[in-house]
Structures are given as C-alpha cells and as structure tokens.
Amino acid sequence: MSKKQCPPARYQPDWLASLDKRTAIAQTLANRHQQLCDDLGGLDQLSYQQKALIDRALFLEFHLQQEEAKLATGAEFDSGKWVQACNALNGLFSKLGLQRQAKVVPALETYIRGSK
C-alpha cells in the first residue's frame, strides 16, 4: 500500500498512520498529535476514547485550515460547513479538556531498581 501525501477528504480510521512520514504535512500533523497527547499527560496515560477524539480533532483542524486557505484565496467557501466543523472541533476539545495535565513520571527509586 502506498503512503498518502495528505489527509483524505473524509475521515478514515488510522488516517494519520497512512500518511507518508516524509511529507511536511505528515510531520506537522505528527507534531500536533504529540503536542495534544503531551498536553493531556502523555500518550501512555490516555484512554482509547481520548486517542480517538485526538485523531478526529486533528482531522477537523486540518480541514478547517484547508477551508480557511480557500477563503483567503477567494476560492469557493461554505461558511455553514466551516461553522459546523468549528463547533465540532470545539466539542472535541471540550471533551478532551483545555488545561494541560501533568505527565506522570515514575519516582527516581523506580529507575534505580529497574537498572539493576
């Protein structure tokens, strides 16, 4: 299976993993994914539900930016769809939380015992 150059027009499971990691957009989206996970306490602390919401939030954010680029260049722009996507993104971020969560770091003793 060949890797995609940009996200699909419609949401698909594992869309982020299907991108060619060499492309700038894939690297940007992977960075955003990492930032969101880190803000929520780290990937290993997230539930399945949180991970699914993060993937969808990234997808919506990407498509909102694509629509905003259309607006900026005078291309056809559907403000109703844009508002709907903004509201959906707002709902996802509200569920995930807007405040950073401290990452759980094991105690120093755990590292010392693990290295023996």
Buried (B, 14 or more C-beta within 10 A) or exposed (E): EEEBEBBEEEEEEEBBEBBEEEBEBBEEBBEBBEEBBEBBBBBEEBEEEBBEBBBBBBBBBBBBEEBEEBEEEEEEBEEEEBEEBBEBBEEBBEEBEEEEBEBEEEEEEEEEEEEE
